[in-house]
């Protein structure tokens, strides 16, 4: 939910506000908000990467379904506060003139200084992506160990493994690697970069919402709706026939 919120905020701000360069002050605010939204989304991806490994690791796996609200609070703070502190530091450096970050301007409502964009956005994002890759690999190893200990058939186990890996990968932001590789290889990689990142929310929805439980709930909802419509139409039909009968008698 937190990842979805940060991604939604980042994409909505980018679509609606990144080109609003007429008002410089508003453009600066949008650029700062965009910086925070994207960094917080990557922070949440990294939190999820670690927490997923922790869940599948045998040494840390728990079977207690009681929610630890203190831990939930710590996780929420870890997802939102570090990028906030980092962006506040960037704004302070920019406003004091110590570093020229150049939030907002004629080029767009983003970090317009090339080197600041690299050091204050690309480098942190790349670091978080490397973190995600490491914990994704560790998670795959942990899942393989769990599956080997289970009594599932090999073919079924392999299919389930691939589904799990795809679901986890959809949360890791790996498609941003296309954007990092494009300047050093070929700019054709920008096409999958733009397409995949614009559809990340769709990938997450398909991975975690299009499952058997959700489909069953949707089918039950549609059945209830059809049943209600059928009952309503039947009632209207009976009333119509009753009125016709009364008119005939008159």
C-alpha positions as a Markdown table, in Angstrom:
| # | Residue | x | y | z |
|---|---|---|---|---|
| 1 | Unk | 0.0 | 0.0 | 0.0 |
| 2 | Unk | 2.8 | 2.4 | 0.9 |
| 3 | Unk | 4.7 | 1.5 | -2.3 |
| 4 | Unk | 1.5 | 2.0 | -4.4 |
| 5 | Unk | 0.9 | 5.4 | -2.7 |
| 6 | Unk | 4.4 | 6.7 | -3.4 |
| 7 | Unk | 4.4 | 5.4 | -7.0 |
| 8 | Unk | 1.0 | 7.0 | -7.6 |
| 9 | Unk | 2.1 | 10.3 | -6.2 |
| 10 | Unk | 5.3 | 10.2 | -8.3 |
| 11 | Unk | 3.6 | 9.4 | -11.6 |
| 12 | Unk | 0.7 | 11.8 | -11.0 |
| 13 | Unk | 3.1 | 14.6 | -10.2 |
| 14 | Unk | 5.3 | 13.8 | -13.2 |
| 15 | Unk | 2.3 | 13.7 | -15.6 |
| 16 | Unk | 0.5 | 16.7 | -14.2 |
| 17 | Unk | 3.2 | 19.0 | -12.9 |
| 18 | Unk | 6.6 | 18.3 | -14.5 |
| 19 | Unk | 5.9 | 20.7 | -17.4 |
| 20 | Unk | 4.4 | 23.5 | -15.3 |
| 21 | Unk | 7.3 | 25.9 | -15.7 |
| 22 | Unk | 5.4 | 29.2 | -15.9 |
| 23 | Unk | 5.4 | 29.7 | -12.1 |
| 24 | Unk | 8.9 | 29.2 | -10.9 |
| 25 | Unk | 8.0 | 28.8 | -7.2 |
| 26 | Unk | 5.3 | 26.2 | -8.0 |
| 27 | Unk | 7.7 | 24.4 | -10.3 |
| 28 | Unk | 10.3 | 24.2 | -7.5 |
| 29 | Unk | 7.8 | 22.8 | -5.1 |
| 30 | Unk | 6.7 | 20.2 | -7.7 |
| 31 | Unk | 10.4 | 19.3 | -8.4 |
| 32 | Unk | 11.0 | 18.8 | -4.7 |
| 33 | Unk | 7.8 | 16.7 | -4.3 |
| 34 | Unk | 8.8 | 14.6 | -7.3 |
| 35 | Unk | 12.3 | 14.0 | -5.9 |
| 36 | Unk | 10.8 | 12.9 | -2.6 |
| 37 | Unk | 8.1 | 10.7 | -4.2 |
| 38 | Unk | 10.5 | 8.8 | -6.4 |
| 39 | Unk | 13.1 | 8.3 | -3.6 |
| 40 | Unk | 10.4 | 7.1 | -1.2 |
| 41 | Unk | 9.1 | 4.7 | -3.8 |
| 42 | Unk | 12.6 | 3.2 | -4.1 |
| 43 | Unk | 13.0 | 3.1 | -0.4 |
| 44 | Unk | 9.8 | 1.2 | -0.1 |
| 45 | Unk | 11.0 | -1.3 | -2.7 |
| 46 | Unk | 14.1 | -1.8 | -0.7 |
| 47 | Unk | 12.1 | -2.3 | 2.5 |
| 48 | Unk | 9.9 | -4.8 | 0.8 |
| 49 | Unk | 13.0 | -6.6 | -0.6 |
| 50 | Unk | 14.5 | -7.0 | 2.8 |
| 51 | Unk | 11.2 | -7.9 | 4.4 |
| 52 | Unk | 10.5 | -10.5 | 1.7 |
| 53 | Unk | 13.8 | -12.2 | 2.3 |
| 54 | Unk | 13.2 | -12.1 | 6.1 |
| 55 | Unk | 9.8 | -13.8 | 5.6 |
| 56 | Unk | 11.2 | -16.6 | 3.5 |
| 57 | Unk | 14.4 | -17.1 | 5.5 |
| 58 | Unk | 14.2 | -20.2 | 7.7 |
| 59 | Unk | 16.0 | -18.5 | 10.6 |
| 60 | Unk | 13.6 | -15.6 | 10.8 |
| 61 | Unk | 10.3 | -17.2 | 9.6 |
| 62 | Unk | 7.4 | -16.8 | 12.0 |
| 63 | Unk | 4.0 | -18.5 | 12.1 |
| 64 | Unk | 2.4 | -16.0 | 14.5 |
| 65 | Unk | -0.5 | -14.1 | 12.8 |
| 66 | Unk | -0.7 | -11.4 | 15.5 |
| 67 | Unk | 0.2 | -8.0 | 14.1 |
| 68 | Unk | 3.2 | -6.4 | 15.8 |
| 69 | Unk | 2.1 | -2.7 | 15.6 |
| 70 | Unk | 5.4 | -1.4 | 16.9 |
| 71 | Unk | 7.2 | -3.2 | 14.1 |
| 72 | Unk | 4.7 | -1.8 | 11.6 |
| 73 | Unk | 5.4 | 1.7 | 12.9 |
| 74 | Unk | 9.1 | 1.2 | 12.5 |
| 75 | Unk | 8.7 | -0.1 | 9.0 |
| 76 | Unk | 6.5 | 2.8 | 8.0 |
| 77 | Unk | 9.0 | 5.3 | 9.5 |
| 78 | Unk | 11.9 | 3.5 | 7.7 |
| 79 | Unk | 10.0 | 3.8 | 4.4 |
| 80 | Unk | 9.0 | 7.5 | 4.6 |
| 81 | Unk | 11.5 | 9.3 | 6.8 |
| 82 | Unk | 14.9 | 8.6 | 5.3 |
| 83 | Unk | 14.0 | 10.0 | 1.9 |
| 84 | Unk | 12.3 | 12.9 | 3.5 |
| 85 | Unk | 15.5 | 13.8 | 5.5 |
| 86 | Unk | 17.6 | 13.4 | 2.4 |
| 87 | Unk | 15.4 | 15.7 | 0.3 |
| 88 | Unk | 15.3 | 18.3 | 3.1 |
| 89 | Unk | 19.1 | 18.2 | 3.2 |
| 90 | Unk | 19.2 | 18.7 | -0.6 |
| 91 | Unk | 16.8 | 21.6 | -0.4 |
| 92 | Unk | 18.9 | 23.2 | 2.4 |
| 93 | Unk | 22.1 | 22.8 | 0.4 |
| 94 | Unk | 20.4 | 24.3 | -2.7 |
| 95 | Unk | 18.8 | 27.2 | -0.9 |
| 96 | Unk | 22.1 | 28.1 | 0.9 |
| 97 | Unk | 24.0 | 28.0 | -2.3 |
| 98 | Unk | 26.4 | 25.3 | -1.1 |
| 99 | Unk | 25.4 | 23.0 | -3.9 |
| 100 | Unk | 23.6 | 24.0 | -7.1 |
| 101 | Unk | 20.8 | 21.4 | -7.4 |
| 102 | Unk | 18.5 | 23.7 | -9.4 |
| 103 | Unk | 15.1 | 22.5 | -8.5 |
| 104 | Unk | 12.6 | 23.6 | -11.2 |
| 105 | Unk | 13.4 | 25.8 | -14.2 |
| 106 | Unk | 12.8 | 26.3 | -17.9 |
| 107 | Unk | 13.9 | 22.7 | -18.6 |
| 108 | Unk | 11.1 | 21.2 | -16.4 |
| 109 | Unk | 10.0 | 20.8 | -12.8 |
| 110 | Unk | 12.8 | 18.4 | -11.8 |
| 111 | Unk | 16.5 | 18.6 | -10.9 |
| 112 | Unk | 17.9 | 20.6 | -13.8 |
| 113 | Unk | 21.6 | 20.4 | -12.8 |
| 114 | Unk | 23.1 | 17.4 | -14.6 |
| 115 | Unk | 25.6 | 16.5 | -11.9 |
| 116 | Unk | 23.2 | 17.1 | -9.0 |
| 117 | Unk | 20.7 | 14.8 | -10.8 |
| 118 | Unk | 23.4 | 12.1 | -10.9 |
| 119 | Unk | 24.6 | 12.4 | -7.4 |
| 120 | Unk | 21.3 | 13.2 | -5.6 |
| 121 | Unk | 19.0 | 11.0 | -7.5 |
| 122 | Unk | 20.7 | 8.5 | -9.8 |
| 123 | Unk | 23.3 | 7.3 | -7.3 |
| 124 | Unk | 20.9 | 6.8 | -4.4 |
| 125 | Unk | 18.5 | 5.0 | -6.8 |
| 126 | Unk | 21.3 | 2.8 | -8.1 |
| 127 | Unk | 22.4 | 1.9 | -4.6 |
| 128 | Unk | 18.8 | 0.9 | -3.7 |
| 129 | Unk | 18.5 | -1.2 | -6.8 |
| 130 | Unk | 21.7 | -3.0 | -6.0 |
| 131 | Unk | 20.3 | -3.6 | -2.5 |
| 132 | Unk | 17.1 | -5.0 | -4.1 |
| 133 | Unk | 19.1 | -7.3 | -6.4 |
| 134 | Unk | 21.1 | -8.7 | -3.5 |
| 135 | Unk | 18.0 | -9.4 | -1.4 |
| 136 | Unk | 16.1 | -10.8 | -4.4 |
| 137 | Unk | 18.8 | -13.3 | -5.0 |
| 138 | Unk | 18.9 | -14.2 | -1.2 |
| 139 | Unk | 15.1 | -14.6 | -1.3 |
| 140 | Unk | 15.3 | -16.9 | -4.3 |
| 141 | Unk | 17.8 | -19.0 | -2.5 |
| 142 | Unk | 15.6 | -19.1 | 0.6 |
| 143 | Unk | 12.6 | -20.1 | -1.4 |
| 144 | Unk | 14.5 | -22.9 | -3.2 |
| 145 | Unk | 15.5 | -24.3 | 0.2 |
| 146 | Unk | 11.9 | -24.2 | 1.4 |
| 147 | Unk | 10.6 | -25.9 | -1.7 |
| 148 | Unk | 13.2 | -28.6 | -1.5 |
| 149 | Unk | 12.0 | -29.4 | 2.0 |
| 150 | Unk | 8.3 | -29.6 | 0.9 |
| 151 | Unk | 6.6 | -32.6 | -0.6 |
| 152 | Unk | 5.4 | -30.8 | -3.8 |
| 153 | Unk | 5.8 | -32.4 | -7.2 |
| 154 | Unk | 8.8 | -31.0 | -9.1 |
| 155 | Unk | 6.9 | -29.6 | -12.0 |
| 156 | Unk | 4.3 | -28.0 | -9.8 |
| 157 | Unk | 7.1 | -26.6 | -7.5 |
| 158 | Unk | 8.9 | -25.1 | -10.5 |
| 159 | Unk | 5.7 | -23.4 | -11.8 |
| 160 | Unk | 5.0 | -22.0 | -8.3 |
| 161 | Unk | 8.5 | -20.8 | -7.9 |
| 162 | Unk | 8.4 | -18.9 | -11.2 |
| 163 | Unk | 5.1 | -17.2 | -10.2 |
| 164 | Unk | 6.6 | -16.2 | -6.8 |
| 165 | Unk | 9.8 | -14.8 | -8.4 |
| 166 | Unk | 7.8 | -12.8 | -11.0 |
| 167 | Unk | 5.6 | -11.3 | -8.2 |
| 168 | Unk | 8.6 | -10.4 | -6.1 |
| 169 | Unk | 10.4 | -8.9 | -9.1 |
| 170 | Unk | 7.5 | -6.7 | -9.9 |
| 171 | Unk | 8.1 | -4.9 | -6.6 |
| 172 | Unk | 11.8 | -4.4 | -7.0 |
| 173 | Unk | 12.0 | -1.7 | -9.7 |
| 174 | Unk | 14.4 | -3.7 | -11.8 |
| 175 | Unk | 13.1 | -2.1 | -15.0 |
| 176 | Unk | 15.0 | 1.1 | -14.0 |
| 177 | Unk | 18.1 | -0.7 | -14.9 |
| 178 | Unk | 17.2 | -0.1 | -18.6 |
| 179 | Unk | 17.4 | 3.6 | -17.9 |
| 180 | Unk | 20.9 | 3.3 | -16.3 |
| 181 | Unk | 22.2 | 1.1 | -19.1 |
| 182 | Unk | 20.8 | 3.2 | -22.0 |
| 183 | Unk | 23.4 | 6.0 | -22.0 |
| 184 | Unk | 26.2 | 3.4 | -22.0 |
| 185 | Unk | 24.8 | 1.0 | -24.6 |
| 186 | Unk | 21.9 | 2.0 | -26.8 |
| 187 | Unk | 19.1 | 4.5 | -26.4 |
| 188 | Unk | 16.6 | 1.9 | -27.7 |
| 189 | Unk | 16.6 | 0.7 | -24.1 |
| 190 | Unk | 14.7 | 3.8 | -23.2 |
| 191 | Unk | 11.6 | 2.3 | -24.9 |
| 192 | Unk | 11.3 | -0.7 | -22.5 |
| 193 | Unk | 12.4 | 1.7 | -19.7 |
| 194 | Unk | 9.5 | 4.1 | -20.3 |
| 195 | Unk | 6.9 | 1.4 | -21.1 |
| 196 | Unk | 7.7 | -0.9 | -18.2 |
| 197 | Unk | 8.0 | 1.9 | -15.6 |
| 198 | Unk | 4.7 | 3.4 | -16.7 |
| 199 | Unk | 3.1 | 0.0 | -16.3 |
| 200 | Unk | 4.6 | -0.9 | -13.0 |
| 201 | Unk | 1.4 | -0.3 | -11.2 |
| 202 | Unk | -0.4 | -2.6 | -13.6 |
| 203 | Unk | 2.3 | -5.3 | -13.1 |
| 204 | Unk | 1.8 | -5.1 | -9.3 |
| 205 | Unk | -2.0 | -5.2 | -9.6 |
| 206 | Unk | -1.8 | -8.3 | -11.9 |
| 207 | Unk | 0.7 | -10.0 | -9.6 |
| 208 | Unk | -1.1 | -9.5 | -6.3 |
| 209 | Unk | -4.8 | -8.8 | -7.2 |
| 210 | Unk | -5.4 | -11.2 | -10.0 |
| 211 | Unk | -5.4 | -14.3 | -7.9 |
| 212 | Unk | -7.9 | -17.0 | -7.1 |
| 213 | Unk | -9.3 | -15.3 | -4.0 |
| 214 | Unk | -9.9 | -12.0 | -5.6 |
| 215 | Unk | -11.4 | -13.6 | -8.7 |
| 216 | Unk | -13.8 | -15.6 | -6.4 |
| 217 | Unk | -14.8 | -12.5 | -4.6 |
| 218 | Unk | -15.4 | -10.7 | -7.9 |
| 219 | Unk | -17.5 | -13.6 | -9.3 |
| 220 | Unk | -19.6 | -13.7 | -6.1 |
| 221 | Unk | -20.1 | -9.9 | -6.4 |
| 222 | Unk | -21.2 | -10.3 | -10.0 |
| 223 | Unk | -23.6 | -13.2 | -9.1 |
| 224 | Unk | -25.2 | -11.1 | -6.4 |
| 225 | Unk | -25.5 | -8.2 | -8.8 |
| 226 | Unk | -27.1 | -10.4 | -11.4 |
| 227 | Unk | -29.4 | -11.9 | -8.8 |
| 228 | Unk | -30.5 | -8.5 | -7.6 |
| 229 | Unk | -31.1 | -7.3 | -11.2 |
| 230 | Unk | -33.0 | -10.5 | -12.0 |
| 231 | Unk | -35.2 | -10.1 | -8.9 |
| 232 | Unk | -35.8 | -6.4 | -9.7 |
| 233 | Unk | -36.8 | -7.2 | -13.3 |
| 234 | Unk | -39.1 | -10.0 | -12.1 |
| 235 | Unk | -40.8 | -7.7 | -9.6 |
| 236 | Unk | -41.3 | -5.0 | -12.3 |
| 237 | Unk | -42.6 | -7.7 | -14.7 |
| 238 | Unk | -45.2 | -8.9 | -12.1 |
| 239 | Unk | -46.3 | -5.3 | -11.4 |
| 240 | Unk | -46.7 | -4.7 | -15.1 |
| 241 | Unk | -48.8 | -7.9 | -15.6 |
| 242 | Unk | -50.9 | -6.9 | -12.5 |
| 243 | Unk | -51.6 | -3.4 | -13.9 |
| 244 | Unk | -52.5 | -4.9 | -17.3 |
| 245 | Unk | -54.9 | -7.3 | -15.7 |
| 246 | Unk | -56.6 | -4.5 | -13.7 |
| 247 | Unk | -56.9 | -2.4 | -16.9 |
| 248 | Unk | -58.5 | -5.4 | -18.7 |
| 249 | Unk | -61.0 | -5.9 | -15.9 |
| 250 | Unk | -62.0 | -2.3 | -16.0 |
